[in-house]
């Protein structure tokens, strides 16, 4: 298994799940559940940090790696790294878990794994090259949610 495969696989090193009761007490979880609360906070964080072309892919029933995938772009390597660092810090502070992260050194493509939500932050050129949306969405289907 390569390092890249390990990032996308479920393994014992994955970030521990937050205590749902603690998160519920913090005001982030209602009937939507932890996964949707995490997704909502991630989307807000990305918008606050001026991420562009934010797309959400619903993974429920498609993959065991998570419930949601979020794909977005930053305008530069510096912005990509900053978006990822701030998002990781907010998740740690507000949900009490430390997400796993890969790619922050180069800032071309940063993957953040929270357990329930997988976030990909790309430079636009790298995103165009890999086209993750096309891999996960049925042909001709629109993303589950798009923000910019």
N, C-alpha and C positions, 0 to 999 in steps of 0.2 A: 504494500500500500504506500503510495507516494504521500508527501506532505500535503499536497492539494486534496487528495482523496480523504485524508484524515480530517481536514478542516470541515468537509461536508458530511462526514459520517457521524453517527451517534456513537460516542465512546465514553469511557469512564472519566475522561478529562474534561468533558463538557461542563459548562457553567451550571452550578446547582440551581434548581428551581427555587424561586422565592417562596417564602411561606405565604400561602394565599390569604390566611387570616390577617397577617401583618399588613399585607398590601391592601386588603379590604378595609382595614382600620384606617389606613392612610387616605382613604377617599378615592382611590383610583379604580376600585372594582365594585361593580354593581352586578346586575343580572347578566351582563355581557361575559363575565369571567375574566380570568387573568390574561389570557391570550389576547383578547380584544382590547383590554385596558392597556396592555403593553403596546399593541399596535397603534392605538390612538395617541399614546404619549410619544412614540417614535415619530409618527407623522407630524405632530406638533413641533417636536425638536428639529426635524429636518426643515420644516417651513421657517422656523425661527432663525435658522442658520443659513437661509437663502439657498437651500438645495433646489435644483431645477429638475423638471420632468419627472416628478415623483409618481411611481407606478406601484400598485399593490397587486400581488397575485395570491389568490386563495389556494393554499396547498392542502387543505383538509380533504381527505379522501384520495389525494394524489401522491402524497409522500409522507413518510414517517419522520422526516427531518425537522418538521415544524408545521405550524398552522398557517403562517403567512410568510410571504417573501416581499420585501420592499426593495425597489431598484430606483436609484436616483443618480443625479450627476452634480458635480461641482465644476466650477469654471476653470480651476487650476489644481495642480498637485497640492499646493498649500491649502486650498479650500477643502479639497477632498479629505486630507488628513485632519484638518480642524473640525470638520463636520463629524467625522468618525470619533475623534477624541472627546468632543463635547457630548455626543450621544452616549458613548460608553460611560462617561462620568455621571450623566443624568440618570441613566438606568441604575447604576450602582447606588446613587444617592436616594433615588425615589422608590426603587423596588427591592433594594437590598441584595442584588446579585451582581456578580462581575461577569459581563459578557466576554466571550472569547473573540479575539480580533486578529486578523491577518492582513498584511499588505500596507500597514501604516507607514512603513519606512520609505516606500517609493511614492505613495500617493496617487498611483495610477488607478488602482482598484483595491478598495478596502472592504473586507467581509467582516461583518459583526454578527455573531451568533448568540442570541439571547436564550436559546432553547426553543421558545415558541415562535419567535419571529427572526427570520434571517434577513439581514440588511446588506445590500451591495451598494457601495458608493463609488462611482466611476468618474474619471475624466471623460468628457463627451466622445473623444476619439476611441477610447478603449471600449466604452459602452457600445458604440456603433460596430466595432469589430466583433465582440462576443454575442451581442443580440440575445441576451438571456430571456427577454420577454417572449421572443419567438419560440424558444425551447419549451417554455412552460405554459403558454396559452395555446388553445386549439387554433388551427388555421382560421384567420379572419375574425377571431374573437377579440373584443375590446378588453382592456385590463379591468379588473374588478373595481378599481378605484384609481383615478388619476388626479394628481394635484401638481401645480407648478408654481 
